[in-house]
Amino acid sequence: LMPLTLGVIRAVYLTYLGEKPRLFQAFYYFSSGSRYGKALAVSFLFSIFSYVTSLLTYASDWADARSYRYVYPFEFSSLSLLISLLLVVFAVVEVYWSFHTVPMFFILARDEDAGPFHILKESFRLMKGNCGRYFVLMLSFLPWYLLLGGVLVVGVVFVMAMVGERAFLGGPFQPITPYMIGLYVAIYGLGVFLEPYVTLARAAFADTILEGKMEAISFRANQA
């Protein structure tokens, strides 16, 4: 499904550039085999360390279970400790990688002739000195995500309290599933409005560094 995600990101980027992409533009990378293959390759490079850390997480769980079975409880085998150490190392590398690969999808949208490794190299070059700015940009959306998390927590507490009260008072049994489905629909509904806003902000950030305007903006901000 990553090519579909890239198609949506491309449509958002075109919207930021002033164009008016149609709905089918979300399936742009399915229009030919070469586009689909390149989208898959770029997506794999973008997420490679996420895959590695996921595999290490599964390996760590397996090693812990094996250690608990064959070694005394609360003691860990050398294999388990090694995997845990690798997991920490690759988690740090994943964070570093995720910051430096932010413009990859937007570079692909602007230059379809570029190869996946060229896109990766260009992404690292563009993000040099801009990772802190991107972090601050994403940090500005933290209140929105905290709001979503708060709505989820309050909703779960409310549903559990309501169902528990009815059960305590001896009322008819109320299945919890419909309430939870409604709660999740509400959360995802709020996310539908938030995610395009965040993606558009990423598009603006990527376009700014692609056009080489970031330093000029920073200079004006410092002068002010």
FITOR-328159 format. One record per atom (N, C-alpha, C): residue number from 0; residue in one letter; atom name; x, y, z. Coordinates in Angstrom, 3 decimals. Each point is the difference from the previous one (the first is absolute). Example, Ala and Ser with C-alpha at 12.3 -4.5 7.8 and 13.67 -1.06 7.14 Angstrom:
<nodes>
  num  residuo  atomo      east     north        up
    0        A      N    13.190    -5.690     7.800
    0        A     CA    -0.890     1.190     0.000
    0        A      C     0.900     1.200     0.000
    1        S      N    -0.350     1.050    -0.720
    1        S     CA     0.820     1.190     0.060
    1        S      C    -0.770     1.090     0.730
</nodes>
This chain:
<nodes>
  num  residuo  atomo      east     north        up
    0        L      N     0.807    -1.210     0.000
    0        L     CA    -0.807     1.210     0.000
    0        L      C     0.853     1.278     0.000
    1        M      N     1.305    -0.142     0.158
    1        M     CA     0.850     1.185     0.033
    1        M      C    -0.095     0.842    -1.269
    2        P      N    -0.065    -0.616    -1.210
    2        P     CA    -0.178     0.846    -1.189
    2        P      C    -1.267     0.854     0.054
    3        L      N    -1.062    -0.509     0.648
    3        L     CA    -1.212     0.799     0.161
    3        L      C     0.271     1.183     0.937
    4        T      N     0.743    -0.252     1.091
    4        T     CA     0.373     1.082     0.913
    4        T      C     0.832     1.055    -0.713
    5        L      N     0.941    -0.455    -0.826
    5        L     CA     0.825     0.940    -0.772
    5        L      C    -0.846     0.802    -0.969
    6        G      N    -1.027    -0.654    -0.573
    6        G     CA    -0.887     0.716    -0.909
    6        G      C    -0.779     1.097     0.711
    7        V      N    -0.446    -0.281     1.211
    7        V     CA    -0.721     1.011     0.786
    7        V      C     0.937     1.153     0.355
    8        I      N     1.232    -0.334     0.414
    8        I     CA     0.982     1.039     0.331
    8        I      C     0.309     0.854    -1.225
    9        R      N     0.118    -0.647    -1.150
    9        R     CA     0.249     0.741    -1.245
    9        R      C    -1.153     0.947    -0.303
   10        A      N    -1.240    -0.461     0.196
   10        A     CA    -1.165     0.853    -0.248
   10        A      C    -0.015     1.196     0.953
   11        V      N     0.372    -0.228     1.259
   11        V     CA     0.061     1.098     0.965
   11        V      C     1.080     0.995    -0.406
   12        Y      N     1.127    -0.520    -0.460
   12        Y     CA     1.096     0.870    -0.422
   12        Y      C    -0.389     0.845    -1.210
   13        L      N    -0.688    -0.621    -0.956
   13        L     CA    -0.475     0.745    -1.164
   13        L      C    -1.008     1.068     0.408
   14        T      N    -0.818    -0.309     0.998
   14        T     CA    -0.944     0.986     0.513
   14        T      C     0.747     1.188     0.589
   15        Y      N     1.068    -0.289     0.739
   15        Y     CA     0.799     1.086     0.577
   15        Y      C     0.634     0.856    -1.093
   16        L      N     0.387    -0.629    -1.112
   16        L     CA     0.623     0.734    -1.108
   16        L      C    -1.008     0.802    -0.809
   17        G      N    -1.277    -0.097     0.340
   17        G     CA    -1.008     0.794    -0.688
   17        G      C    -0.767    -0.746    -1.059
   18        E      N     0.314    -1.265    -0.204
   18        E     CA    -0.730    -0.790    -0.984
   18        E      C    -1.276    -0.561     0.632
   19        K      N    -0.830    -0.586    -0.828
   19        K     CA    -1.252    -0.562     0.480
   19        K      C    -0.094    -1.459    -0.420
   20        P      N     0.705    -0.877     0.726
   20        P     CA    -0.027    -1.423    -0.362
   20        P      C    -1.373    -0.609     0.237
   21        R      N    -0.356    -0.934    -0.862
   21        R     CA    -1.272    -0.688     0.163
   21        R      C     0.175    -1.203     0.922
   22        L      N    -1.117    -0.600     0.359
   22        L     CA     0.013    -1.081     0.968
   22        L      C     0.850    -1.180    -0.477
   23        F      N    -0.039    -0.301    -1.299
   23        F     CA     0.731    -1.165    -0.501
   23        F      C     1.518     0.179     0.080
   24        Q      N     0.464     1.226     0.284
   24        Q     CA     1.434     0.224     0.145
   24        Q      C     0.573    -0.785     1.182
   25        A      N    -0.854    -0.394     0.932
   25        A     CA     0.466    -0.822     1.123
   25        A      C     0.516    -1.349    -0.490
   26        F      N    -0.467    -0.445    -1.175
   26        F     CA     0.428    -1.285    -0.572
   26        F      C     1.045     0.208    -1.100
   27        Y      N     0.668     1.141     0.044
   27        Y     CA     0.948     0.354    -1.057
   27        Y      C     1.081    -1.049    -0.178
   28        Y      N     0.534    -0.520     1.094
   28        Y     CA     1.123    -0.940    -0.089
   28        Y      C    -0.431    -1.409    -0.375
   29        F      N    -1.302    -0.201    -0.188
   29        F     CA    -0.492    -1.265    -0.514
   29        F      C    -0.206     0.054    -1.513
   30        S      N     0.289     1.159    -0.604
   30        S     CA    -0.301     0.184    -1.423
   30        S      C     0.982    -0.713    -0.916
   31        S      N     1.174    -0.362     0.495
   31        S     CA     0.957    -0.752    -0.814
   31        S      C     0.902    -0.825     0.911
   32        G      N     0.578    -1.040    -0.574
   32        G     CA     0.858    -0.882     0.784
   32        G      C     1.249     0.689     0.513
   33        S      N     0.592     0.881    -0.809
   33        S     CA     1.221     0.688     0.418
   33        S      C    -0.277     0.959     1.163
   34        R      N    -1.116     0.718    -0.084
   34        R     CA    -0.358     0.903     1.099
   34        R      C    -0.277    -0.779     1.281
   35        Y      N    -0.715    -1.107    -0.139
   35        Y     CA    -0.317    -0.813     1.165
   35        Y      C     1.273    -0.568     0.634
   36        G      N     0.909    -0.486    -0.846
   36        G     CA     1.256    -0.558     0.501
   36        G      C     0.852     1.044     0.689
   37        K      N     0.070     1.194    -0.569
   37        K     CA     0.800     1.062     0.615
   37        K      C    -0.624     0.444     1.321
   38        A      N    -1.326     0.072     0.040
   38        A     CA    -0.668     0.372     1.250
   38        A      C     0.276    -1.033     1.088
   39        L      N    -0.011    -1.281    -0.366
   39        L     CA     0.310    -1.051     0.969
   39        L      C     1.446     0.111     0.483
   40        A      N     0.922     0.257    -0.929
   40        A     CA     1.412     0.101     0.365
   40        A      C     0.243     1.180     0.941
   41        V      N    -0.577     1.151    -0.315
   41        V     CA     0.157     1.185     0.853
   41        V      C    -0.635    -0.241     1.366
   42        S      N    -1.156    -0.643     0.018
   42        S     CA    -0.675    -0.303     1.262
   42        S      C     0.838    -0.945     0.856
   43        F      N     0.639    -0.979    -0.657
   43        F     CA     0.835    -0.944     0.744
   43        F      C     1.203     0.702     0.614
   44        L      N     0.661     0.865    -0.770
   44        L     CA     1.134     0.745     0.543
   44        L      C    -0.433     0.917     1.134
   45        F      N    -1.172     0.585    -0.148
   45        F     CA    -0.522     0.897     1.033
   45        F      C    -0.254    -0.749     1.311
   46        S      N    -0.472    -1.252    -0.107
   46        S     CA    -0.454    -0.735     1.187
   46        S      C     0.929    -1.128     0.410
   47        I      N     1.170    -0.094    -0.599
   47        I     CA     0.849    -1.176     0.199
   47        I      C     0.334    -0.239     1.462
   48        F      N     0.295     1.060     0.751
   48        F     CA     0.368    -0.195     1.395
   48        F      C    -1.224    -0.263     0.880
   49        S      N    -1.168     0.400    -0.475
   49        S     CA    -1.223    -0.375     0.713
   49        S      C    -0.205    -1.508    -0.083
   50        Y      N     0.288    -0.573    -1.183
   50        Y     CA    -0.095    -1.446    -0.151
   50        Y      C     1.020    -0.704     0.883
   51        V      N     1.221     0.524     0.048
   51        V     CA     1.054    -0.623     0.799
   51        V      C    -0.364     0.016     1.485
   52        T      N    -0.459     1.159     0.502
   52        T     CA    -0.352     0.089     1.417
   52        T      C    -1.209    -0.878     0.324
   53        S      N    -0.927    -0.143    -0.932
   53        S     CA    -1.149    -0.881     0.220
   53        S      C     0.460    -1.455     0.113
   54        L      N     0.908    -0.408    -0.894
   54        L     CA     0.529    -1.366     0.066
   54        L      C     0.767    -0.233     1.297
   55        L      N     0.775     1.009     0.415
   55        L     CA     0.747    -0.125     1.257
   55        L      C    -0.942    -0.064     1.204
   56        T      N    -1.125     0.707    -0.075
   56        T     CA    -0.978    -0.060     1.083
   56        T      C    -0.571    -1.405     0.131
   57        Y      N    -0.358    -0.602    -1.157
   57        Y     CA    -0.492    -1.371     0.027
   57        Y      C     1.078    -0.950     0.497
   58        A      N     1.241     0.222    -0.450
   58        A     CA     1.112    -0.847     0.433
   58        A      C     0.244     0.145     1.503
   59        S      N    -0.149     1.226     0.512
   59        S     CA     0.185     0.226     1.433
   59        S      C    -1.070    -0.721     0.806
   60        D      N    -1.250     0.056    -0.463
   60        D     CA    -1.077    -0.711     0.691
   60        D      C     0.254    -1.509    -0.003
   61        W      N     0.462    -0.505    -1.144
   61        W     CA     0.287    -1.435    -0.100
   61        W      C     1.148    -0.387     0.925
   62        A      N     1.044     0.827     0.045
   62        A     CA     1.153    -0.292     0.854
   62        A      C    -0.382     0.065     1.473
   63        D      N    -0.852     0.975     0.358
   63        D     CA    -0.455     0.096     1.393
   63        D      C    -0.808    -1.228     0.398
   64        A      N    -0.886    -0.442    -0.900
   64        A     CA    -0.801    -1.194     0.291
   64        A      C     0.893    -1.229     0.126
   65        R      N     0.979    -0.099    -0.881
   65        R     CA     0.936    -1.132     0.050
   65        R      C     0.842     0.049     1.271
   66        S      N     0.422     1.216     0.371
   66        S     CA     0.799     0.167     1.213
   66        S      C    -0.809    -0.378     1.232
   67        Y      N    -1.268     0.387     0.032
   67        Y     CA    -0.849    -0.304     1.150
   67        Y      C    -0.253    -1.505     0.106
   68        R      N     0.015    -0.678    -1.138
   68        R     CA    -0.297    -1.425     0.006
   68        R      C     1.212    -0.836     0.406
   69        Y      N     1.179     0.401    -0.494
   69        Y     CA     1.181    -0.835     0.205
   69        Y      C     0.956     0.530     1.072
   70        V      N    -0.203     1.258     0.420
   70        V     CA     0.873     0.580     1.015
   70        V      C    -0.865     0.338     1.209
   71        Y      N     0.621     0.270     1.121
   71        Y     CA    -0.772     0.363     1.187
   71        Y      C    -0.825     1.264    -0.275
   72        P      N    -1.196     0.084     0.592
   72        P     CA    -0.822     1.215    -0.184
   72        P      C     0.759     1.248     0.421
   73        F      N    -0.294     1.090    -0.737
   73        F     CA     0.582     1.324     0.242
   73        F      C     1.503     0.060    -0.320
   74        E      N     0.516    -1.042    -0.656
   74        E     CA     1.357     0.049    -0.529
   74        E      C    -0.094    -0.022    -1.520
   75        F      N     0.944     0.639    -0.646
   75        F     CA    -0.054     0.113    -1.445
   75        F      C     1.231    -0.650    -0.615
   76        S      N    -0.227    -0.670    -1.120
   76        S     CA     1.112    -0.627    -0.694
   76        S      C     0.813     1.054    -0.734
   77        S      N     1.197    -0.357    -0.408
   77        S     CA     0.856     0.930    -0.747
   77        S      C    -0.638     0.364    -1.330
   78        L      N    -0.753    -0.932    -0.608
   78        L     CA    -0.688     0.288    -1.261
   78        L      C    -1.046     1.081     0.194
   79        S      N    -0.763    -0.100     1.084
   79        S     CA    -1.025     0.997     0.289
   79        S      C     0.609     1.379     0.223
   80        L      N     1.112     0.067     0.734
   80        L     CA     0.657     1.281     0.254
   80        L      C     0.567     0.594    -1.281
   81        L      N     0.553    -0.872    -0.858
   81        L     CA     0.552     0.477    -1.270
   81        L      C    -1.091     0.579    -0.893
   82        I      N    -1.124    -0.690    -0.095
   82        I     CA    -1.106     0.480    -0.832
   82        I      C    -0.553     1.308     0.555
   83        S      N    -0.097     0.104     1.325
   83        S     CA    -0.489     1.232     0.620
   83        S      C     0.926     1.173    -0.296
   84        L      N     1.305    -0.256     0.055
   84        L     CA     0.973     1.049    -0.320
   84        L      C    -0.125     0.430    -1.456
   85        L      N    -0.134    -0.977    -0.903
   85        L     CA    -0.172     0.318    -1.422
   85        L      C    -1.287     0.779    -0.226
   86        L      N    -1.028    -0.344     0.744
   86        L     CA    -1.281     0.693    -0.132
   86        L      C     0.130     1.471     0.376
   87        V      N     0.729     0.286     1.075
   87        V     CA     0.215     1.385     0.411
   87        V      C     0.793     0.752    -1.058
   88        V      N     1.068    -0.634    -0.505
   88        V     CA     0.851     0.642    -1.014
   88        V      C    -0.805     0.314    -1.249
   89        F      N    -0.763    -0.976    -0.493
   89        F     CA    -0.752     0.210    -1.230
   89        F      C    -1.176     0.946     0.207
   90        A      N    -0.527     0.078     1.224
   90        A     CA    -1.057     0.978     0.273
   90        A      C     0.542     1.420    -0.131
   91        V      N     1.218     0.225     0.494
   91        V     CA     0.634     1.313    -0.141
   91        V      C     0.275     0.299    -1.470
   92        V      N     0.504    -1.013    -0.718
   92        V     CA     0.276     0.180    -1.424
   92        V      C    -1.286     0.275    -0.767
   93        E      N    -1.089    -0.646     0.414
   93        E     CA    -1.289     0.212    -0.673
   93        E      C    -0.469     1.441     0.139
   94        V      N     0.175     0.570     1.199
   94        V     CA    -0.386     1.402     0.208
   94        V      C     0.846     0.906    -0.897
   95        Y      N     1.314    -0.249    -0.036
   95        Y     CA     0.903     0.782    -0.857
   95        Y      C    -0.412    -0.139    -1.463
   96        W      N    -0.299    -1.212    -0.410
   96        W     CA    -0.376    -0.287    -1.391
   96        W      C    -1.329     0.671    -0.354
   97        S      N    -0.963    -0.071     0.913
   97        S     CA    -1.335     0.554    -0.286
   97        S      C     0.052     1.513    -0.198
   98        F      N     0.880     0.686     0.726
   98        F     CA     0.121     1.446    -0.167
   98        F      C     0.659     0.344    -1.334
   99        H      N     0.969    -0.792    -0.409
   99        H     CA     0.748     0.324    -1.220
   99        H      C    -0.693    -0.471    -1.282
  100        T      N    -1.053    -0.788     0.121
  100        T     CA    -0.709    -0.482    -1.196
  100        T      C    -1.346     0.694    -0.192
  101        V      N    -0.249     1.056     0.743
  101        V     CA    -1.283     0.718    -0.101
  101        V      C    -0.320     0.441    -1.430
  102        P      N     0.955     0.582    -0.765
  102        P     CA    -0.360     0.517    -1.335
  102        P      C    -0.086    -1.056    -1.097
  103        M      N     0.258    -1.277     0.292
  103        M     CA     0.118    -1.004    -1.062
  103        M      C    -1.230    -0.063    -0.900
  104        F      N    -1.183    -0.071     0.609
  104        F     CA    -1.221    -0.139    -0.797
  104        F      C    -0.265     1.244    -0.846
  105        F      N     0.409     1.153     0.501
  105        F     CA    -0.214     1.247    -0.733
  105        F      C     1.024     0.156    -1.131
  106        I      N     1.207    -0.498     0.218
  106        I     CA     0.995    -0.006    -1.081
  106        I      C    -0.478    -0.899    -1.129
  107        L      N    -0.554    -1.159     0.342
  107        L     CA    -0.543    -0.902    -1.015
  107        L      C    -1.133     0.666    -0.763
  108        A      N    -0.844     0.762     0.700
  108        A     CA    -1.118     0.681    -0.662
  108        A      C     0.494     1.053    -0.988
  109        R      N     1.138     0.628     0.307
  109        R     CA     0.528     1.054    -0.872
  109        R      C     0.855    -0.547    -1.128
  110        D      N     0.691    -1.103     0.241
  110        D     CA     0.928    -0.539    -0.990
  110        D      C    -0.193    -1.509    -0.101
  111        E      N    -0.868    -0.423    -0.898
  111        E     CA    -0.290    -1.419    -0.143
  111        E      C     1.138    -0.767    -0.658
  112        D      N     0.915     0.698    -0.661
  112        D     CA     1.110    -0.670    -0.667
  112        D      C     1.130    -0.354     0.958
  113        A      N    -0.025     0.581     1.198
  113        A     CA     1.062    -0.269     0.970
  113        A      C    -0.124    -1.425     0.532
  114        G      N     1.147    -0.649     0.181
  114        G     CA     0.013    -1.345     0.552
  114        G      C    -0.191     0.016     1.508
  115        P      N    -0.408    -1.123     0.583
  115        P     CA    -0.250    -0.047     1.450
  115        P      C     1.204     0.404     0.848
  116        F      N     1.199    -0.463    -0.386
  116        F     CA     1.178     0.331     0.804
  116        F      C     0.415     1.460    -0.180
  117        H      N    -0.240     0.547    -1.181
  117        H     CA     0.257     1.429    -0.194
  117        H      C    -0.960     0.832     0.852
  118        I      N    -1.252    -0.428     0.072
  118        I     CA    -0.982     0.685     0.827
  118        I      C     0.413    -0.052     1.465
  119        L      N     0.490    -1.162     0.426
  119        L     CA     0.460    -0.141     1.388
  119        L      C     1.187     0.924     0.282
  120        K      N     0.964     0.016    -0.906
  120        K     CA     1.178     0.860     0.177
  120        K      C    -0.398     1.473     0.027
  121        E      N    -0.893     0.393    -0.888
  121        E     CA    -0.437     1.391    -0.058
  121        E      C    -0.786     0.377     1.260
  122        S      N    -0.772    -0.952     0.517
  122        S     CA    -0.762     0.254     1.213
  122        S      C     0.927     0.283     1.181
  123        F      N     1.050    -0.797     0.127
  123        F     CA     0.967     0.228     1.084
  123        F      C     0.696     1.348    -0.171
  124        R      N     0.310     0.350    -1.243
  124        R     CA     0.673     1.276    -0.245
  124        R      C    -0.900     1.177     0.384
  125        L      N    -1.266    -0.090    -0.370
  125        L     CA    -0.924     1.100     0.273
  125        L      C    -0.300     0.155     1.489
  126        M      N    -0.018    -1.122     0.732
  126        M     CA    -0.345     0.062     1.420
  126        M      C     1.192     0.382     0.870
  127        K      N     1.177     0.111    -0.591
  127        K     CA     1.169     0.403     0.787
  127        K      C    -0.225     1.420     0.536
  128        G      N    -0.053     0.127     1.324
  128        G     CA    -0.241     1.291     0.627
  128        G      C    -1.466     0.355     0.140
  129        N      N    -0.885    -0.854    -0.495
  129        N     CA    -1.438     0.294     0.059
  129        N      C    -0.781    -0.952     0.899
  130        C      N     0.674    -0.980     0.601
  130        C     CA    -0.699    -0.966     0.853
  130        C      C    -0.612     0.683     1.221
  131        G      N     0.735     0.940     0.590
  131        G     CA    -0.530     0.731     1.161
  131        G      C    -1.235     0.796    -0.362
  132        R      N     0.016     0.621    -1.180
  132        R     CA    -1.167     0.778    -0.438
  132        R      C    -1.209    -0.904    -0.225
  133        Y      N     0.255    -1.176    -0.568
  133        Y     CA    -1.100    -0.936    -0.205
  133        Y      C    -0.551    -0.491     1.330
  134        F      N     0.878    -0.241     0.957
  134        F     CA    -0.436    -0.440     1.324
  134        F      C    -0.901     1.057     0.649
  135        V      N     0.391     1.260    -0.107
  135        V     CA    -0.804     1.088     0.569
  135        V      C    -1.354     0.073    -0.709
  136        L      N     0.004    -0.195    -1.322
  136        L     CA    -1.257     0.017    -0.754
  136        L      C    -0.938    -1.095     0.488
  137        M      N     0.514    -1.228     0.138
  137        M     CA    -0.836    -1.105     0.460
  137        M      C    -0.429     0.194     1.454
  138        L      N     0.862     0.649     0.781
  138        L     CA    -0.334     0.256     1.400
  138        L      C    -1.199     0.939     0.114
  139        S      N    -0.184     0.851    -0.997
  139        S     CA    -1.124     0.935     0.039
  139        S      C    -1.347    -0.717    -0.115
  140        F      N     0.014    -1.239    -0.497
  140        F     CA    -1.246    -0.771    -0.113
  140        F      C    -0.258    -0.845     1.238
  141        L      N     0.906     0.022     0.970
  141        L     CA    -0.159    -0.829     1.197
  141        L      C    -1.316     0.267     0.737
  142        P      N    -0.422     1.268     0.176
  142        P     CA    -1.292     0.213     0.687
  142        P      C    -1.170    -0.682    -0.683
  143        W      N     0.021    -0.057    -1.329
  143        W     CA    -1.092    -0.662    -0.708
  143        W      C    -0.019    -1.493     0.299
  144        Y      N     1.193    -0.632    -0.022
  144        Y     CA     0.068    -1.433     0.282
  144        Y      C    -0.333    -0.285     1.458
  145        L      N     0.394     0.910     0.902
  145        L     CA    -0.376    -0.155     1.403
  145        L      C    -1.515     0.117     0.168
  146        L      N    -0.602     0.877    -0.797
  146        L     CA    -1.454     0.139     0.037
  146        L      C    -0.674    -1.297    -0.442
  147        L      N     0.502    -0.603    -1.084
  147        L     CA    -0.558    -1.272    -0.462
  147        L      C     0.170    -1.075     1.059
  148        G      N     1.204    -0.057     0.600
  148        G     CA     0.233    -0.985     1.053
  148        G      C    -0.891     0.239     1.202
  149        G      N    -0.205     1.280     0.344
  149        G     CA    -0.873     0.331     1.125
  149        G      C    -1.434    -0.400    -0.259
  150        V      N    -0.471     0.233    -1.224
  150        V     CA    -1.369    -0.400    -0.358
  150        V      C    -0.147    -1.511     0.095
  151        L      N     1.026    -0.727    -0.453
  151        L     CA    -0.048    -1.462     0.070
  151        L      C    -0.049    -0.480     1.442
  152        V      N     0.869     0.547     0.853
  152        V     CA     0.048    -0.432     1.402
  152        V      C    -1.312     0.324     0.706
  153        V      N    -0.478     1.235    -0.165
  153        V     CA    -1.251     0.402     0.641
  153        V      C    -1.160    -0.854    -0.506
  154        G      N    -0.007    -0.284    -1.299
  154        G     CA    -1.067    -0.817    -0.566
  154        G      C     0.012    -1.416     0.552
  155        V      N     1.187    -0.598     0.108
  155        V     CA     0.101    -1.366     0.542
  155        V      C    -0.456    -0.020     1.457
  156        V      N     0.451     0.982     0.796
  156        V     CA    -0.399     0.065     1.410
  156        V      C    -1.514     0.177     0.121
  157        F      N    -0.565     0.848    -0.834
  157        F     CA    -1.445     0.241     0.045
  157        F      C    -0.778    -1.268    -0.348
  158        V      N     0.426    -0.686    -1.057
  158        V     CA    -0.697    -1.222    -0.421
  158        V      C     0.095    -1.069     1.081
  159        M      N     1.218    -0.198     0.541
  159        M     CA     0.176    -1.022     1.031
  159        M      C    -0.820     0.339     1.254
  160        A      N    -0.019     1.293     0.379
  160        A     CA    -0.766     0.406     1.179
  160        A      C    -1.497    -0.210    -0.221
  161        M      N    -0.479     0.311    -1.200
  161        M     CA    -1.423    -0.132    -0.284
  161        M      C    -0.417    -1.467     0.009
  162        V      N     0.793    -0.846    -0.654
  162        V     CA    -0.322    -1.425    -0.037
  162        V      C     0.112    -0.602     1.394
  163        G      N     1.062     0.410     0.754
  163        G     CA     0.176    -0.533     1.350
  163        G      C    -1.122     0.408     0.939
  164        E      N    -0.481     1.246    -0.138
  164        E     CA    -1.082     0.475     0.855
  164        E      C    -1.282    -0.780    -0.248
  165        R      N    -0.280    -0.244    -1.257
  165        R     CA    -1.226    -0.742    -0.318
  165        R      C     0.088    -1.434     0.511
  166        A      N     1.202    -0.592    -0.106
  166        A     CA     0.163    -1.369     0.500
  166        A      C    -0.119    -0.023     1.520
  167        F      N     0.517     1.033     0.684
  167        F     CA    -0.047     0.064     1.465
  167        F      C    -1.436     0.182     0.495
  168        L      N    -0.786     0.769    -0.737
  168        L     CA    -1.386     0.260     0.409
  168        L      C    -0.930    -1.131    -0.415
  169        G      N     0.543    -1.007    -0.644
  169        G     CA    -0.814    -1.146    -0.371
  169        G      C    -0.844     0.217    -1.229
  170        G      N     0.357     0.975    -0.800
  170        G     CA    -0.739     0.259    -1.223
  170        G      C     0.326    -1.013    -1.080
  171        P      N    -0.667     0.092    -1.132
  171        P     CA     0.271    -0.937    -1.096
  171        P      C     1.426     0.166    -0.512
  172        F      N     0.549    -1.116    -0.434
  172        F     CA     1.382     0.015    -0.497
  172        F      C     0.099     0.857    -1.256
  173        Q      N     0.998     0.858    -0.016
  173        Q     CA     0.228     0.876    -1.152
  173        Q      C     1.328    -0.383    -0.664
  174        P      N    -0.029    -0.536    -1.206
  174        P     CA     1.252    -0.329    -0.687
  174        P      C     0.867     1.243    -0.165
  175        I      N     1.279    -0.160     0.247
  175        I     CA     0.913     1.143    -0.065
  175        I      C     0.449     0.287    -1.429
  176        T      N    -0.088    -0.997    -0.869
  176        T     CA     0.527     0.145    -1.357
  176        T      C    -0.598     1.186    -0.765
  177        P      N    -1.325     0.192    -0.027
  177        P     CA    -0.537     1.149    -0.760
  177        P      C     0.528     1.343     0.485
  178        Y      N     0.173     0.140     1.328
  178        Y     CA     0.523     1.259     0.528
  178        Y      C     1.441     0.223    -0.451
  179        M      N     0.815    -1.069     0.058
  179        M     CA     1.401     0.130    -0.392
  179        M      C     0.125     0.278    -1.489
  180        I      N    -0.855    -0.626    -0.797
  180        I     CA     0.020     0.265    -1.440
  180        I      C    -0.325     1.464    -0.263
  181        G      N    -1.017     0.517     0.678
  181        G     CA    -0.346     1.414    -0.156
  181        G      C     1.134     0.918     0.422
  182        L      N     0.676    -0.374     1.090
  182        L     CA     1.122     0.814     0.484
  182        L      C     1.131     0.020    -1.013
  183        Y      N     0.354    -1.179    -0.529
  183        Y     CA     1.081    -0.061    -0.982
  183        Y      C    -0.357     0.720    -1.296
  184        V      N    -1.265    -0.079    -0.393
  184        V     CA    -0.434     0.735    -1.189
  184        V      C     0.170     1.499     0.213
  185        A      N    -0.330     0.473     1.205
  185        A     CA     0.162     1.421     0.304
  185        A      C     1.474     0.405    -0.028
  186        I      N     0.868    -0.850     0.571
  186        I     CA     1.441     0.298     0.022
  186        I      C     0.552     0.048    -1.412
  187        Y      N    -0.331    -1.013    -0.808
  187        Y     CA     0.492    -0.015    -1.379
  187        Y      C    -0.597     1.141    -0.812
  188        G      N    -1.218     0.391     0.341
  188        G     CA    -0.596     1.146    -0.675
  188        G      C     0.776     1.273     0.256
  189        L      N     0.436     0.186     1.259
  189        L     CA     0.842     1.153     0.324
  189        L      C     1.353    -0.107    -0.692
  190        G      N     0.538    -1.227    -0.063
  190        G     CA     1.283    -0.207    -0.669
  190        G      C    -0.059     0.295    -1.484
  191        V      N    -1.164    -0.251    -0.614
  191        V     CA    -0.164     0.280    -1.431
  191        V      C     0.186     1.495    -0.280
  192        F      N    -0.413     0.834     0.930
  192        F     CA     0.184     1.446    -0.171
  192        F      C     1.422     0.435     0.347
  193        L      N     0.656    -0.714     0.916
  193        L     CA     1.328     0.405     0.449
  193        L      C     1.097    -0.439    -0.956
  194        E      N    -0.062    -1.238    -0.485
  194        E     CA     1.101    -0.540    -0.801
  194        E      C     0.243     0.768    -1.301
  195        P      N    -1.043     0.410    -0.748
  195        P     CA     0.281     0.821    -1.192
  195        P      C     0.705     1.309     0.350
  196        Y      N    -0.345     0.569     1.129
  196        Y     CA     0.646     1.236     0.462
  196        Y      C     1.482    -0.243     0.270
  197        V      N     0.315    -1.121     0.679
  197        V     CA     1.397    -0.342     0.290
  197        V      C     0.748    -0.307    -1.291
  198        T      N    -0.624    -0.744    -0.906
  198        T     CA     0.648    -0.339    -1.271
  198        T      C     0.256     1.241    -0.834
  199        L      N    -0.937     0.941     0.017
  199        L     CA     0.187     1.251    -0.728
  199        L      C     1.158     0.798     0.595
  200        A      N     0.147    -0.038     1.325
  200        A     CA     1.126     0.676     0.647
  200        A      C     1.315    -0.648    -0.409
  201        R      N     0.026    -1.326    -0.080
  201        R     CA     1.198    -0.702    -0.470
  201        R      C     0.315     0.373    -1.442
  202        A      N    -1.042     0.097    -0.811
  202        A     CA     0.191     0.382    -1.400
  202        A      C     0.599     1.394    -0.103
  203        A      N    -0.492     0.927     0.805
  203        A     CA     0.539     1.364    -0.003
  203        A      C     1.452     0.007     0.448
  204        F      N     0.304    -0.780     1.029
  204        F     CA     1.380    -0.089     0.496
  204        F      C     0.914    -0.577    -1.084
  205        A      N    -0.441    -1.107    -0.618
  205        A     CA     0.822    -0.638    -1.030
  205        A      C     0.204     0.927    -1.197
  206        D      N    -1.047     0.694    -0.418
  206        D     CA     0.130     0.902    -1.136
  206        D      C     0.946     1.155     0.322
  207        T      N    -0.026     0.455     1.245
  207        T     CA     0.884     1.097     0.404
  207        T      C     1.461    -0.397    -0.108
  208        I      N     0.333    -1.208     0.467
  208        I     CA     1.401    -0.420    -0.090
  208        I      C     0.367    -0.414    -1.426
  209        L      N    -0.967    -0.503    -0.765
  209        L     CA     0.270    -0.345    -1.395
  209        L      C     0.299     1.250    -0.823
  210        E      N    -0.660     1.078     0.334
  210        E     CA     0.223     1.262    -0.710
  210        E      C     1.175     0.789     0.576
  211        G      N     0.606    -0.500     1.086
  211        G     CA     1.142     0.676     0.601
  211        G      C    -0.364     1.278     0.720
  212        K      N    -1.230     0.079     0.520
  212        K     CA    -0.465     1.235     0.641
  212        K      C     0.128    -0.025     1.519
  213        M      N     0.362    -1.158     0.565
  213        M     CA     0.003    -0.118     1.448
  213        M      C     1.002     0.947     0.658
  214        E      N     1.181     0.116    -0.581
  214        E     CA     1.017     0.867     0.591
  214        E      C    -0.437     1.470    -0.039
  215        A      N    -0.656     0.381    -1.099
  215        A     CA    -0.469     1.382    -0.111
  215        A      C    -1.071     0.294     1.050
  216        I      N    -0.894    -0.960     0.231
  216        I     CA    -1.036     0.179     1.017
  216        I      C     0.630     0.122     1.383
  217        S      N     0.992    -0.869     0.277
  217        S     CA     0.668     0.034     1.291
  217        S      C     0.739     1.315     0.204
  218        F      N     0.606     0.515    -1.082
  218        F     CA     0.734     1.264     0.095
  218        F      C    -0.958     1.160     0.330
  219        R      N    -1.171     0.009    -0.671
  219        R     CA    -0.975     1.064     0.269
  219        R      C    -0.534    -0.097     1.402
  220        A      N    -0.199    -1.249     0.490
  220        A     CA    -0.496    -0.180     1.352
  220        A      C     1.014     0.485     1.035
  221        N      N     1.289    -0.257    -0.262
  221        N     CA     1.033     0.464     0.910
  221        N      C     0.132     1.521    -0.019
  222        Q      N    -0.192     0.580    -1.175
  222        Q     CA     0.081     1.465    -0.108
  222        Q      C    -1.138     0.682     0.750
  223        A      N    -1.181    -0.663    -0.041
  223        A     CA    -1.148     0.543     0.704
  223        A      C     0.192    -0.086     1.510
</nodes>
